[in-house]
Amino acid sequence: MTDDLPALLARWRRFRRALNVEDHAAMDRLIAMVERRGPALARAIDDPLEVAVLAVLIELVRERA
């Protein structure tokens, strides 16, 4: 559901605060990847975690191409 994706991102943002400061930039990148690709994927996939994983994987593969 597309409504579940914002909730997942909110949890990830709270989790980010628990990370060491040096890991914040990496978590920010992950969140940005999901924000960029997630909404389109969420229209086809119901599980927000699956959406997030696929969004990150797509972004990483595209960066390497």
N, CA, C and O atoms as CSV, one atom per row, in Angstrom:
chain,resi,resn,atom,element,x,y,z
A,1,MET,N,N,0.828,-1.180,0.000
A,1,MET,CA,C,0.000,0.000,0.000
A,1,MET,C,C,0.876,1.249,0.000
A,1,MET,O,O,1.878,1.317,0.712
A,2,THR,N,N,0.500,2.199,-0.777
A,2,THR,CA,C,1.290,3.421,-0.851
A,2,THR,C,C,1.264,4.189,0.456
A,2,THR,O,O,2.190,4.954,0.725
A,3,ASP,N,N,0.230,4.015,1.286
A,3,ASP,CA,C,0.163,4.696,2.577
A,3,ASP,C,C,1.187,4.157,3.565
A,3,ASP,O,O,1.586,4.865,4.490
A,4,ASP,N,N,1.613,2.922,3.382
A,4,ASP,CA,C,2.565,2.310,4.306
A,4,ASP,C,C,4.002,2.776,4.075
A,4,ASP,O,O,4.824,2.712,4.989
A,5,LEU,N,N,4.307,3.235,2.888
A,5,LEU,CA,C,5.665,3.667,2.577
A,5,LEU,C,C,6.090,4.876,3.415
A,5,LEU,O,O,7.201,4.867,3.945
A,6,PRO,N,N,5.269,5.905,3.558
A,6,PRO,CA,C,5.664,7.024,4.432
A,6,PRO,C,C,5.916,6.582,5.883
A,6,PRO,O,O,6.802,7.118,6.549
A,7,ALA,N,N,5.151,5.622,6.362
A,7,ALA,CA,C,5.357,5.116,7.725
A,7,ALA,C,C,6.698,4.405,7.836
A,7,ALA,O,O,7.408,4.559,8.830
A,8,LEU,N,N,7.041,3.631,6.820
A,8,LEU,CA,C,8.342,2.960,6.812
A,8,LEU,C,C,9.475,3.988,6.802
A,8,LEU,O,O,10.450,3.847,7.540
A,9,LEU,N,N,9.347,5.017,5.970
A,9,LEU,CA,C,10.382,6.054,5.909
A,9,LEU,C,C,10.483,6.811,7.232
A,9,LEU,O,O,11.580,7.198,7.636
A,10,ALA,N,N,9.378,7.023,7.897
A,10,ALA,CA,C,9.401,7.684,9.213
A,10,ALA,C,C,10.161,6.822,10.226
A,10,ALA,O,O,10.932,7.341,11.033
A,11,ARG,N,N,9.942,5.513,10.182
A,11,ARG,CA,C,10.690,4.611,11.083
A,11,ARG,C,C,12.180,4.658,10.762
A,11,ARG,O,O,13.013,4.681,11.669
A,12,TRP,N,N,12.517,4.673,9.476
A,12,TRP,CA,C,13.924,4.730,9.082
A,12,TRP,C,C,14.560,6.038,9.548
A,12,TRP,O,O,15.725,6.046,9.945
A,13,ARG,N,N,13.814,7.144,9.507
A,13,ARG,CA,C,14.353,8.433,9.974
A,13,ARG,C,C,14.593,8.400,11.483
A,13,ARG,O,O,15.591,8.940,11.961
A,14,ARG,N,N,13.688,7.771,12.236
A,14,ARG,CA,C,13.910,7.627,13.684
A,14,ARG,C,C,15.128,6.747,13.942
A,14,ARG,O,O,15.943,7.045,14.815
A,15,PHE,N,N,15.248,5.659,13.177
A,15,PHE,CA,C,16.395,4.764,13.310
A,15,PHE,C,C,17.703,5.508,13.025
A,15,PHE,O,O,18.712,5.272,13.689
A,16,ARG,N,N,17.680,6.402,12.042
A,16,ARG,CA,C,18.868,7.185,11.664
A,16,ARG,C,C,19.427,7.934,12.871
A,16,ARG,O,O,20.642,8.034,13.043
A,17,ARG,N,N,18.531,8.458,13.702
A,17,ARG,CA,C,18.987,9.213,14.881
A,17,ARG,C,C,19.747,8.331,15.864
A,17,ARG,O,O,20.563,8.834,16.637
A,18,ALA,N,N,19.496,7.036,15.847
A,18,ALA,CA,C,20.176,6.111,16.746
A,18,ALA,C,C,21.555,5.699,16.217
A,18,ALA,O,O,22.363,5.143,16.961
A,19,LEU,N,N,21.820,5.965,14.958
A,19,LEU,CA,C,23.098,5.590,14.351
A,19,LEU,C,C,24.225,6.513,14.804
A,19,LEU,O,O,23.984,7.621,15.284
A,20,ASN,N,N,25.440,6.045,14.644
A,20,ASN,CA,C,26.596,6.908,14.840
A,20,ASN,C,C,26.563,8.010,13.798
A,20,ASN,O,O,26.076,7.808,12.686
A,21,VAL,N,N,27.078,9.166,14.155
A,21,VAL,CA,C,27.048,10.326,13.264
A,21,VAL,C,C,27.677,9.995,11.910
A,21,VAL,O,O,27.193,10.467,10.881
A,22,GLU,N,N,28.725,9.208,11.889
A,22,GLU,CA,C,29.392,8.906,10.621
A,22,GLU,C,C,28.529,8.040,9.697
A,22,GLU,O,O,28.832,7.925,8.509
A,23,ASP,N,N,27.471,7.434,10.218
A,23,ASP,CA,C,26.578,6.623,9.390
A,23,ASP,C,C,25.360,7.404,8.883
A,23,ASP,O,O,24.595,6.885,8.070
A,24,HIS,N,N,25.173,8.629,9.346
A,24,HIS,CA,C,24.001,9.422,8.949
A,24,HIS,C,C,23.946,9.645,7.445
A,24,HIS,O,O,22.878,9.522,6.847
A,25,ALA,N,N,25.060,9.967,6.830
A,25,ALA,CA,C,25.069,10.244,5.384
A,25,ALA,C,C,24.645,9.005,4.592
A,25,ALA,O,O,23.908,9.116,3.612
A,26,ALA,N,N,25.106,7.837,5.010
A,26,ALA,CA,C,24.721,6.601,4.312
A,26,ALA,C,C,23.228,6.341,4.462
A,26,ALA,O,O,22.562,5.958,3.500
A,27,MET,N,N,22.705,6.547,5.655
A,27,MET,CA,C,21.269,6.345,5.864
A,27,MET,C,C,20.465,7.375,5.088
A,27,MET,O,O,19.405,7.055,4.550
A,28,ASP,N,N,20.955,8.605,5.023
A,28,ASP,CA,C,20.287,9.638,4.223
A,28,ASP,C,C,20.199,9.217,2.761
A,28,ASP,O,O,19.182,9.440,2.105
A,29,ARG,N,N,21.262,8.612,2.256
A,29,ARG,CA,C,21.257,8.125,0.865
A,29,ARG,C,C,20.210,7.046,0.660
A,29,ARG,O,O,19.483,7.060,-0.334
A,30,LEU,N,N,20.133,6.113,1.597
A,30,LEU,CA,C,19.142,5.039,1.488
A,30,LEU,C,C,17.722,5.604,1.492
A,30,LEU,O,O,16.884,5.202,0.685
A,31,ILE,N,N,17.465,6.527,2.393
A,31,ILE,CA,C,16.140,7.141,2.472
A,31,ILE,C,C,15.820,7.872,1.171
A,31,ILE,O,O,14.706,7.770,0.656
A,32,ALA,N,N,16.785,8.601,0.646
A,32,ALA,CA,C,16.575,9.334,-0.610
A,32,ALA,C,C,16.286,8.380,-1.765
A,32,ALA,O,O,15.455,8.679,-2.622
A,33,MET,N,N,16.959,7.244,-1.794
A,33,MET,CA,C,16.712,6.260,-2.846
A,33,MET,C,C,15.272,5.755,-2.800
A,33,MET,O,O,14.612,5.622,-3.830
A,34,VAL,N,N,14.801,5.479,-1.594
A,34,VAL,CA,C,13.431,4.983,-1.446
A,34,VAL,C,C,12.429,6.087,-1.781
A,34,VAL,O,O,11.397,5.820,-2.397
A,35,GLU,N,N,12.722,7.313,-1.384
A,35,GLU,CA,C,11.830,8.429,-1.721
A,35,GLU,C,C,11.748,8.635,-3.226
A,35,GLU,O,O,10.690,8.979,-3.754
A,36,ARG,N,N,12.861,8.426,-3.915
A,36,ARG,CA,C,12.911,8.644,-5.358
A,36,ARG,C,C,12.161,7.547,-6.127
A,36,ARG,O,O,11.384,7.853,-7.031
A,37,ARG,N,N,12.381,6.308,-5.787
A,37,ARG,CA,C,11.825,5.182,-6.548
A,37,ARG,C,C,10.595,4.545,-5.910
A,37,ARG,O,O,9.792,3.911,-6.593
A,38,GLY,N,N,10.454,4.714,-4.623
A,38,GLY,CA,C,9.416,4.013,-3.878
A,38,GLY,C,C,7.988,4.235,-4.339
A,38,GLY,O,O,7.248,3.266,-4.507
A,39,PRO,N,N,7.573,5.483,-4.550
A,39,PRO,CA,C,6.160,5.689,-4.915
A,39,PRO,C,C,5.733,4.927,-6.174
A,39,PRO,O,O,4.631,4.379,-6.214
A,40,ALA,N,N,6.563,4.885,-7.171
A,40,ALA,CA,C,6.212,4.143,-8.394
A,40,ALA,C,C,6.139,2.644,-8.111
A,40,ALA,O,O,5.232,1.964,-8.592
A,41,LEU,N,N,7.075,2.137,-7.346
A,41,LEU,CA,C,7.067,0.708,-7.026
A,41,LEU,C,C,5.887,0.344,-6.128
A,41,LEU,O,O,5.325,-0.744,-6.250
A,42,ALA,N,N,5.515,1.243,-5.235
A,42,ALA,CA,C,4.429,0.964,-4.285
A,42,ALA,C,C,3.090,0.792,-4.979
A,42,ALA,O,O,2.177,0.179,-4.426
A,43,ARG,N,N,2.967,1.324,-6.176
A,43,ARG,CA,C,1.716,1.133,-6.917
A,43,ARG,C,C,1.574,-0.318,-7.403
A,43,ARG,O,O,0.467,-0.774,-7.688
A,44,ALA,N,N,2.687,-1.030,-7.495
A,44,ALA,CA,C,2.644,-2.408,-7.998
A,44,ALA,C,C,2.909,-3.458,-6.915
A,44,ALA,O,O,2.608,-4.636,-7.107
A,45,ILE,N,N,3.471,-3.036,-5.779
A,45,ILE,CA,C,3.860,-3.972,-4.723
A,45,ILE,C,C,3.232,-3.513,-3.412
A,45,ILE,O,O,3.323,-2.337,-3.060
A,46,ASP,N,N,2.603,-4.420,-2.697
A,46,ASP,CA,C,1.897,-4.076,-1.461
A,46,ASP,C,C,2.806,-3.948,-0.237
A,46,ASP,O,O,2.487,-3.204,0.690
A,47,ASP,N,N,3.912,-4.653,-0.222
A,47,ASP,CA,C,4.776,-4.697,0.964
A,47,ASP,C,C,5.764,-3.522,0.948
A,47,ASP,O,O,6.616,-3.464,0.061
A,48,PRO,N,N,5.675,-2.591,1.898
A,48,PRO,CA,C,6.561,-1.428,1.880
A,48,PRO,C,C,8.040,-1.791,2.051
A,48,PRO,O,O,8.912,-1.106,1.516
A,49,LEU,N,N,8.321,-2.856,2.790
A,49,LEU,CA,C,9.721,-3.256,2.935
A,49,LEU,C,C,10.272,-3.780,1.614
A,49,LEU,O,O,11.413,-3.490,1.256
A,50,GLU,N,N,9.471,-4.544,0.896
A,50,GLU,CA,C,9.884,-5.028,-0.421
A,50,GLU,C,C,10.095,-3.857,-1.380
A,50,GLU,O,O,11.041,-3.857,-2.168
A,51,VAL,N,N,9.224,-2.876,-1.313
A,51,VAL,CA,C,9.374,-1.664,-2.120
A,51,VAL,C,C,10.703,-0.995,-1.810
A,51,VAL,O,O,11.447,-0.627,-2.719
A,52,ALA,N,N,11.005,-0.838,-0.509
A,52,ALA,CA,C,12.245,-0.165,-0.105
A,52,ALA,C,C,13.477,-0.926,-0.582
A,52,ALA,O,O,14.420,-0.325,-1.096
A,53,VAL,N,N,13.470,-2.233,-0.414
A,53,VAL,CA,C,14.621,-3.043,-0.832
A,53,VAL,C,C,14.821,-2.946,-2.344
A,53,VAL,O,O,15.941,-2.744,-2.813
A,54,LEU,N,N,13.746,-3.089,-3.096
A,54,LEU,CA,C,13.866,-3.003,-4.556
A,54,LEU,C,C,14.292,-1.609,-5.006
A,54,LEU,O,O,15.083,-1.478,-5.941
A,55,ALA,N,N,13.784,-0.578,-4.362
A,55,ALA,CA,C,14.168,0.788,-4.716
A,55,ALA,C,C,15.668,0.996,-4.519
A,55,ALA,O,O,16.338,1.569,-5.379
A,56,VAL,N,N,16.188,0.534,-3.394
A,56,VAL,CA,C,17.627,0.680,-3.120
A,56,VAL,C,C,18.440,-0.145,-4.111
A,56,VAL,O,O,19.442,0.334,-4.641
A,57,LEU,N,N,18.020,-1.367,-4.363
A,57,LEU,CA,C,18.761,-2.210,-5.308
A,57,LEU,C,C,18.786,-1.607,-6.705
A,57,LEU,O,O,19.826,-1.607,-7.362
A,58,ILE,N,N,17.662,-1.099,-7.157
A,58,ILE,CA,C,17.611,-0.470,-8.487
A,58,ILE,C,C,18.564,0.714,-8.543
A,58,ILE,O,O,19.316,0.864,-9.507
A,59,GLU,N,N,18.536,1.555,-7.516
A,59,GLU,CA,C,19.423,2.722,-7.488
A,59,GLU,C,C,20.899,2.293,-7.493
A,59,GLU,O,O,21.714,2.878,-8.207
A,60,LEU,N,N,21.232,1.287,-6.710
A,60,LEU,CA,C,22.628,0.825,-6.657
A,60,LEU,C,C,23.088,0.252,-7.984
A,60,LEU,O,O,24.209,0.514,-8.419
A,61,VAL,N,N,22.241,-0.522,-8.627
A,61,VAL,CA,C,22.594,-1.100,-9.929
A,61,VAL,C,C,22.770,0.017,-10.952
A,61,VAL,O,O,23.707,-0.014,-11.750
A,62,ARG,N,N,21.879,1.001,-10.933
A,62,ARG,CA,C,21.978,2.111,-11.881
A,62,ARG,C,C,23.256,2.920,-11.654
A,62,ARG,O,O,23.865,3.400,-12.610
A,63,GLU,N,N,23.659,3.071,-10.400
A,63,GLU,CA,C,24.897,3.802,-10.111
A,63,GLU,C,C,26.129,3.090,-10.676
A,63,GLU,O,O,27.100,3.732,-11.078
A,64,ARG,N,N,26.075,1.767,-10.700
A,64,ARG,CA,C,27.213,0.988,-11.188
A,64,ARG,C,C,27.235,0.869,-12.696
A,64,ARG,O,O,28.266,0.517,-13.270
A,65,ALA,N,N,26.126,1.154,-13.347
A,65,ALA,CA,C,26.033,0.998,-14.804
A,65,ALA,C,C,26.723,2.152,-15.506
A,65,ALA,O,O,26.751,2.198,-16.736
